[in-house]
Amino acid sequence: MENNLKKILLTGGTGTVGKSFIKNYINKYSFYNISRGGEPLVNLNREFPDVTNFMGELSDSSFLNKVFKKVKPDVVIHLSALKHVDFAEENPIKTCEANVLASINIINASLNNNIPKTIGISTDKACSPENVYGHTKSLMEKCFLDADNPDNRFAICRFSNVAHSSGSVIPYWLSLKDKGLPLNITDPNMNRLMFSKNDSSKLIEECVNSVS
């Protein structure tokens, strides 16, 4: 029996933020997810069997259109991205493909399938960007805002660093602590803006509800 819950389609829902958002709102929305990794998809399915998953690449426009047409989501939340600053500096083409071109494919799929709301998850590094990652996310933001129209709303939700997310500094520091090694820091005077997984979920939910 089909329920009447609003349908949310995530890209990259197997990540830390995606799983946190699903966990916090699993009873409020019907969730669908697009990811490319087999093992993360299996793990997500075991943890949240009610989530419908699709395996595929965001670079594949025909695949995206097929999924969007099948699901007919009320909201698309575009989480998928290459997020690591060092990797992005060393691989600018791949980072542009993942963070800019894939985002444009999401935009086109939303427009082609008349999706009411599409939300792109960005970063504070997109503000006055100084590295490849920040520049690609800044471009993603500009593309989303350029696509916005009264019938198909596009919005941006900027994040700071999400504590304990995969590849973030806190798990790295904890691993150094467990080995009895000193903590590596960028600079003693550096500040790092962080918030929790739950905070990230609440911010996305606020964005979903505020876009009309």
N, C-alpha and C positions, 0 to 999 in steps of 0.2 A: 504493500500500500504506500503510495507516494505521500510524503508529508508536505505541509504548507510552509516550512521554514524557508527563509531566504537562502539562496544558493551563493556560496562564495567559492570562487576558483582561485587557488594559490599557484604561483610559480615558485619553485624552490621551497615548498612546504616541509621538506625533510630536514631543513636547517633548524638551528636553535630557536630562532624567533617564530618560524612557522609552526613548530611543534608546540611552543608555548601558547601561541594564539589559538590553535586548535584545542588544546587542553582547557583553556579558560572559557571557550565559547562553544564547545562541542554540543551543548544542549540548546544553543540559540540559533545556530546556522547548520545547513547541510554543506559539508565541505567536500571539495574536489581539489585535486593537486596534480600539477605537472612537474616531474623531475626526471633527470636522466640517469641517475645512479641506481643500479639494481639492488644492491645491499641496503642503502638508505630507504628505498621504497619498501622493501620487505620489512624492515624494522618499524617503519611508520605504520604499515598495515597491521602488524602484530600489536602495536600499542594502541592504534585507533582503527579498529576493523570497520567502522562505519564510514571512513573516508574513502572516496572513490579515487583511485590513482590512475594516472596515464604516464607511461614512460615515453619520453621523446625529447627532441632538441628544440629549443626556442628559435634556432636558426632555420627550422623547417616551417615555412609559412603555411604550406598546405596542411601539415599536421596540426598546427595551431588552429587554423580555421575549422578543421574537422572537429576538434575538441570543443571549441567555442560554440559551434553550431549544435553539437550534441548536448552539451550541458545547459546552454542558455543561462549563464550565471547572471545574478542580479549585481554582483560586485566581483571585479577581478583585482587581486592584490599581487603586484609584481615584486616578489622578494628576491628572486634569483639574480645573482651578480657574482663577479670576481671581486672579492673585498680586500685582499691582502695587498698592502701598499708596496712592499718589496717586490712581490711577484709581478704586480702591474708595471712597475718601473722597468723590469727586465723583459716584459712581454707586452708591449703596448698594443700591438695589433690584436692579439687574442683578447686583451682587456677591452678594446673598442668593440670587438665582435660580440663579447658577452654583455657589456654594459650599455652600449649605444645601439648597435644594429639589432640585437635581440629585443631591446626595448621598443624600437620602431616597429618590429614585427608584432609585438603585443598591441601597440597602438592601432595598427592596421587591422588586426584581428578583432579588436573591440569595435572599431568603426564599421567594419564589414558586417559584424553580427549585432550591431545596435545595442551594445552593452551600456546600461545606464551609468555605472560608475566604474572607473579604473583608477587604482591608487598605486603610485610608484613609491617604493621605499628607498629613500636616499640617505645621505650622511652629512654631518656637519662639515666634512672635508670638501663638500661641494661649494662652500662659501669661500670666495677668494682662493680658489684651488692653487696648490703649489706642487702637485704631483699628478701622475697619470690617472690614478684612481679618482682623485677629486675632480679632475677635468672631465673624465667620462661620466661621472655621476651628475656633474653640472650640465653637461649636454643632454643627458637623459631627462633631467628636470625641464630644461627648455623645450624639448620635444613634447613632453607630456602637456605642458602648459600651452604650447602652440596648438595641440590637437583638441583642447577643451572647447566644447560648444554646448548650447543649452540642452540638447538631447542626449549627448554623450559626455558626461562630466569626467574630466581628468584632474587628479590632484596629486600632490607630493607630500609625503610624510618623512621629515628628516629625523634621523637617529643620531645619537652620540654612540660611544662604544658600549656594546651590550656585554655586561659582566658575565664571565663563564661561558661565552659563546665559543664555538669551535675555532681553534687557532688564535684566540685572544690572549692577552698578556697574563691574565690571572691564572689559567691552567698552566701556563708556562712557568710562572713564578712558583706555583705550588710544586711543580715537578722538580725545580731547582732546590726548593726547600727539602723535599723528600730525599734528595741526593746529598744534602748537606753542603750545597754550593751557594755562593753569594748571589743575590738577586741582580740581574742586569737591568739597568735603567738607562733611558736616553740622556737625561740630565737631572741633577738633584733639584733644580728649580722648575722643572717641567710640571705642568698640571695636565691631568687627563680627565676628560669629561666622560662619566660613565652613568649608566642606569641599568636596572635589573631586567630580567626576561619578562617579569610581570608588568613592569612599567612600559616595556616596548609593546606588549599586547594591548594594554589600556590605551596607549597613544594611537595604535592602529584603529581600535574600536571607536575612539573619539573622532578620528578622521572619517571613518565609514559613516558615522551618524551626522557629521557636520556638513558633508558634501550633499547638496540637493539640487 
